[in-house]
Amino acid sequence: MQTQVKELDFTGHNIYAGIDVHKKSWQVSVYSEKLFHKTFNQPPKPEILHGYLTKHFPNGTYFSVYEAGFSGFWAHDELQSLGISNIVVNPADVPTTNKEKKRKTDKIDSHKLARQLRSGDLEAIYIHSRKVLEDRNLLRMRRTLVKDLSRNKNRVKADLYFFGIEIPEQFTKNPSYWSKRFIKWLEEQEEHQRWTGTASFQILIDQVKSLRTQLLEVNKKVRALSR
């Protein structure tokens, strides 16, 4: 007599996945409502996790969580689109025992996230839309360029001071003396005795000019965004 095999069906059951995210792999721990299932390593692709959950827990209701960090929110968007209710949490807000702090591993971290997701102890951070994130990225780029430009200007002045080259008074009277005339004066300097000194100084000037050009373009885009 042939034995009938009953197909798995997790309808009405919640399945929880804690994801410790890394650039080249994800460490995932999976819990059901009452039991721990498994911890495994997988490529950093949401569709692989979705395939695993649907294979081992068909028709279940899936939940997942990972900590905010370098990886951004693309995984969150993809997990959501695949039908996995995902949240992203601030690492500082995740309750951690002293034992977990001392024995910190990827496996322990993923276990902790899945377990606390199941118990409802995690609070999700607010995630802006992709459009808002990209707009903010433009503003962050402008801030980065301003800082880089300031650093390179200071390097130019440090090089002048190091070799005893004085900046003419006509430029120092104006606090914002980085005009085209000032840059032209810099390029005309012949105080360095070796071609190596001249070459390194010219590289510093070229970096300033390049950053100024990039900042000008970003400013135009920021004005367009503000409109």
C-alpha positions in Angstrom: 0.0 0.0 0.0 1.4 3.3 -1.0 1.9 5.9 1.7 0.5 9.3 1.0 3.0 12.1 1.6 1.5 15.3 2.9 2.9 18.5 1.4 4.2 21.1 3.7 1.9 24.0 4.3 2.8 26.9 6.6 -0.3 28.9 6.0 -1.0 31.1 9.0 2.5 30.6 10.4 5.1 33.4 10.8 8.7 32.8 9.8 11.4 35.2 11.0 14.8 35.8 9.4 17.7 37.8 11.0 20.2 38.9 8.4 23.8 39.9 9.3 24.7 41.9 6.1 28.2 41.9 4.6 29.4 42.9 1.2 30.1 39.4 -0.2 27.7 37.3 1.9 24.8 37.3 4.3 24.6 35.3 7.5 20.9 34.3 8.0 19.2 32.8 11.0 15.6 31.5 10.7 13.1 31.0 13.4 9.5 29.8 13.3 7.0 31.0 15.9 8.2 28.4 18.5 11.5 26.9 17.2 14.9 27.8 15.8 15.3 26.4 12.3 18.8 27.0 10.9 21.7 29.4 10.4 23.3 29.5 7.0 25.5 31.6 4.7 24.2 32.9 1.4 25.2 35.3 -1.4 23.9 38.9 -0.8 20.8 38.5 -2.9 17.2 38.9 -1.6 15.8 36.4 -4.2 18.0 33.6 -2.8 16.6 34.2 0.7 13.1 34.3 -0.7 13.7 31.0 -2.5 14.9 29.4 0.6 11.9 30.5 2.7 9.3 29.5 0.1 10.9 26.1 -0.3 11.2 25.2 3.4 8.1 27.2 4.6 5.7 27.3 1.7 2.7 29.7 2.1 4.2 31.1 5.3 4.2 34.8 6.3 7.8 36.0 6.1 9.5 38.6 8.2 13.1 39.8 8.1 15.4 42.3 9.6 18.9 43.7 9.1 20.9 46.6 10.7 21.4 49.9 8.9 24.9 50.5 7.6 27.0 50.6 4.5 24.6 48.5 2.4 21.9 51.1 2.3 18.3 50.2 1.7 18.2 48.5 -1.7 17.9 45.1 0.0 15.0 46.3 2.0 13.2 47.4 -1.1 13.8 44.1 -2.9 12.8 42.0 0.1 9.6 44.0 0.4 8.9 43.5 -3.3 9.4 39.7 -2.9 6.7 39.6 -0.2 9.0 39.5 2.8 8.0 42.1 5.4 11.4 43.6 6.2 12.5 46.2 8.7 15.9 48.0 9.1 17.0 48.8 12.6 19.6 51.1 14.1 22.5 48.8 15.4 22.7 50.9 18.6 19.0 50.2 19.4 19.3 46.4 19.2 19.3 45.0 22.8 22.5 43.1 23.4 23.6 41.0 26.4 27.1 41.1 27.9 27.7 37.6 26.6 26.7 38.6 23.1 29.1 41.6 23.3 32.0 39.4 24.3 31.3 36.7 21.8 30.3 38.8 18.8 30.2 36.8 15.6 28.1 36.9 12.5 26.1 33.9 13.6 25.4 35.3 17.0 24.3 38.6 15.5 21.9 37.0 13.0 20.5 34.8 15.8 19.9 37.8 18.0 18.2 39.8 15.2 15.8 36.9 14.3 15.0 36.1 17.9 14.2 39.7 18.8 12.2 40.2 15.6 10.1 37.3 16.7 9.6 38.7 20.2 8.7 42.2 18.9 11.6 43.9 20.6 13.0 45.8 17.5 12.0 49.2 16.4 12.3 49.9 12.7 13.9 53.1 11.5 12.1 55.3 9.0 13.2 54.7 5.4 12.8 57.5 2.9 11.8 56.9 -0.7 14.5 56.2 -3.3 13.9 59.7 -4.8 14.5 61.4 -1.5 17.7 59.3 -0.9 19.1 60.3 -4.3 18.3 64.0 -3.7 20.1 63.8 -0.3 23.0 62.1 -2.0 23.5 65.1 -4.2 23.6 67.4 -1.2 26.1 65.1 0.5 28.3 65.2 -2.6 28.3 69.0 -2.5 29.3 68.9 1.2 32.1 66.4 0.4 33.4 68.6 -2.5 33.4 71.7 -0.2 35.5 69.9 2.4 37.9 68.4 -0.3 38.4 71.8 -1.9 39.1 73.4 1.5 41.7 70.7 2.3 43.4 71.1 -1.1 43.6 74.9 -0.7 45.3 74.4 2.7 47.8 72.0 1.1 48.7 74.7 -1.5 49.2 77.3 1.2 51.2 74.8 3.3 53.5 74.1 0.3 54.1 77.8 -0.2 54.8 78.3 3.5 57.1 75.3 3.6 59.3 76.7 0.8 59.2 80.3 2.0 57.0 81.6 -0.9 55.0 84.6 0.3 51.6 85.4 -1.0 51.3 89.0 -2.4 49.4 91.4 -0.2 46.9 92.1 -3.0 45.6 88.6 -2.5 45.8 88.3 1.3 43.8 91.5 1.9 40.7 89.7 0.6 39.8 86.6 2.8 38.3 84.9 -0.3 41.3 85.5 -2.5 41.0 82.2 -4.5 40.2 84.1 -7.7 41.3 83.3 -11.3 44.0 85.9 -10.9 45.4 84.2 -7.7 45.4 80.8 -9.4 47.2 82.3 -12.4 49.8 83.7 -10.0 50.2 80.3 -8.4 50.8 78.7 -11.8 53.5 81.3 -12.7 55.6 80.6 -9.6 59.2 79.6 -10.4 60.5 79.5 -6.8 61.0 75.8 -6.8 64.6 74.8 -7.6 63.8 71.3 -9.0 61.3 70.1 -11.5 60.0 67.7 -8.9 58.9 70.6 -6.7 57.3 72.4 -9.6 55.5 69.2 -10.7 54.1 68.4 -7.2 53.0 72.0 -6.7 51.2 72.0 -10.1 49.4 68.8 -9.2 48.0 70.6 -6.1 46.8 73.5 -8.2 45.2 71.1 -10.8 43.3 69.4 -7.9 42.0 72.7 -6.7 40.9 73.7 -10.2 39.2 70.4 -10.8 37.4 70.5 -7.5 36.2 74.1 -8.2 34.8 72.9 -11.6 33.0 70.0 -10.0 31.6 72.2 -7.2 30.3 74.7 -9.8 28.5 71.9 -11.6 27.0 70.5 -8.4 25.9 73.9 -7.3 23.9 74.2 -10.6 22.3 70.9 -9.9 21.4 71.9 -6.3 19.8 75.1 -7.6 17.8 73.0 -10.1 16.7 70.7 -7.3 15.7 73.6 -5.1 13.4 74.9 -7.9 
